[in-house]
């Protein structure tokens, strides 16, 4: 059972404020302070420090936050799985980013359920940043993401590597010609919302070339891939997406790939969970099974 004082520590980390932490925990502020002092005596180090009037974690505090987040996640997972030992059906809670959730998970989980028909599955679709937060809060067990994540905080296994391409309407005059990236800056760019892995891979690539989204003529943002594809098919702009998300439209001639010889991008899709989790072996087993079921998708 996790020490109750860890809950106080996590609450202070969440708000960087002792008063707000006490309000969330429904205990007094002096009690929260006592819990933090106890942990500092236990670990013989300072966990927080003030710079002016603002509260910050010390390096030791950051180390404890990483470990405590994993411990809290594992406790939630343990309680859930222990309840399943009393006759409840096996329950799996996982997350997936929008690209993976829409274009891979339906077939993948269908194959999984054919082998394990009694398993109850809760699939939560969100962008990469939201899924990382859900893992940290113990709301999901693990996630399949295409975005970047801190490998100091999460363990991972590469699920697949996918091509990332530029696409436009076949009506565009340059649809069948090679282009340089700079030649696209006169176009309207249609892209995903902040926190999306699909957006971040493009953002990082542009930064590596000393460019940004601001170099494009206009921007249109949405969190819906189908809406993005519709806008592009109607000639409202260009976009950058994983090839698996537009494969059908490319084959049917509704979209056209923009060939950029200086843009050879691909990116990993990863299964991730909290680093150093005591359930790492369990997550690895699920990863191996999902990997087997992914053949041909």
Order of alpha helices (4+ residues) and beta strands (2+ residues): alpha-alpha-alpha-beta-beta-alpha-beta-alpha-alpha-beta-alpha-beta-beta-beta-alpha-beta-alpha-beta-alpha-beta-beta-alpha
